[in-house]
């Protein structure tokens, strides 16, 4: 007996009958009313949209009489594979009362048109802080509807509060969750560092000549002390900050 098959396959699909992808496949002769098992494997490509239908007809034909045959229909429907990607993790820094903006990419990597909710969580850096840092999702509005393979930018803003101390490190968590299956989600982190704001003042305004040695240099927020040495024939050289005298 010979097995042949016909399928409405598109590129990437594979039909395997009794371990063979080539047809016909010969099976041992069977006694009257005897039966045997025929294994049919339909391999689905990874990029096929959910709901896609494949129909494969398997035909068994007698080798003694080709007009004696029978067929069976195998219908395969691609199931829903829900998955999501949100990336990358980012790091930024800003002065107190300034905001840092982060841009992430949200992608539907499942095989199904799906909607995704967005959530952001912010925390206190230290228990004594008045509250968590202000963090919000600027865009897009959600839920976000994305077709298979479609992407969209997610923009997040984090404000460094006035009470933040120098080199405070804050982490915000951004989560994208599938509406079709809430057990499927992706998370990224935005790490924001509070940096000090510096300003300098150079005094006095005056003409200097060789032999004048020191000019005051003052730094603000936080205070620091340094000196400028004026040398005949060359420009000023910034020296190592000195410890202020008490």
HELIX and SHEET records of a PDB file:
SHEET    1   A 4 UNK A  25  UNK A  26  0                                        
SHEET    2   A 4 UNK A   2  UNK A   7 -1                                        
SHEET    3   A 4 UNK A  53  UNK A  61 -1                                        
SHEET    4   A 4 UNK A  69  UNK A  77 -1                                        
SHEET    1   B 2 UNK A  14  UNK A  17  0                                        
SHEET    2   B 2 UNK A  40  UNK A  43 -1                                        
SHEET    1   C 4 UNK A  84  UNK A  87  0                                        
SHEET    2   C 4 UNK A  99  UNK A 108 -1                                        
SHEET    3   C 4 UNK A 151  UNK A 159 -1                                        
SHEET    4   C 4 UNK A 135  UNK A 139 -1                                        
SHEET    1   D 5 UNK A  90  UNK A  94  0                                        
SHEET    2   D 5 UNK A 185  UNK A 194  1                                        
SHEET    3   D 5 UNK A 169  UNK A 178 -1                                        
SHEET    4   D 5 UNK A 114  UNK A 121 -1                                        
SHEET    5   D 5 UNK A 144  UNK A 146 -1                                        
SHEET    1   E 4 UNK A 199  UNK A 203  0                                        
SHEET    2   E 4 UNK A 214  UNK A 220 -1                                        
SHEET    3   E 4 UNK A 224  UNK A 229 -1                                        
SHEET    4   E 4 UNK A 237  UNK A 238 -1                                        
END                                                                             
